[in-house]
């Protein structure tokens, strides 16, 4: 499989219903540069223009944009546009990874041979706001990790178990649903399945992180691609020292190892570290945002007029 190039448009619109006098926002809408992911173009457009803006990196090395609005406004549009290329990066053989107990022991507090890369992974080992570390979660994952099992083989088995036993149900949970409740109900969405899988791995003493990004979806045969019909996606990454990239991605919602059809934006301990938009406002009517995402494979189809117009408008501004 060769490199795949995408055009991505992510639009978030707020209609506040009444004026917002002050607002501060943190945006995780820019993709990471990775050894298998190249960003050709990327921009974030904001209407109305913010009073203050700063671009930088967060504590995990993710691109982040901070903005503030000091003038009253009753609507907000944030448009992220990018052209990005993704190369194949699935490990050749999951059995080549270290036994899971060896990885666990390397991350233990009393490890006799600490390595810099292990120390960096340790921050993804403990509880975080949306991820609990409980014995029920270790018990659920135990049959996937018999003694001596390569860490990536065990992680793949856990991914398949979650995919097999849980039902995708967007009405079953909210962003605040505890992971133990997801385990009990066995229903949820990609965010829930990622949090659950991370919690199981951490309960076994393994380091796992939450990954946000986009997934290419395919329209039914003979049907056009719908603009704005895609959505943000979430999956996980497990620490596997000695593998080609040290961290290997797994998507429990789809039971596959992410490759060229997954685009990585950010990673953190859980969703709370890297939510696409997070902030505070003074005023407004509390309306929910409208979000529209389009992931378009550039080399497979002709760019639709709506996406061409967005690209042309950006080029004219530049």
Secondary structure, 3 states (H helix, E strand, C coil): CCCEEEEEEEEEEEEEEEEEEEEEEEECCCCCCECCEEEEEEEEEEECCCCEEEEEECCCCCEEEEEEECCCEEEEEEEEEEEEEECCCCCCCHHHCCEHHHHHHHHCCCCCCCCHHHHHHHHHCCCECCECCCHHHHHHHHHHCCCCCEHHHHHHHHHHHHHHHCEECCCCCCCCCCHHHHHHHCEECHHHHHHHHHHHHHHCCCCEEEEEEEECCCCCCCCCCCCCEECEEEEEEEECCCCCCCEEEEECCCCECCCCCEEEEEEECCHHHHCCEEEEEEECCCCCCEEEEEEEECCCCCCCHHHHHHHHHHHHHC
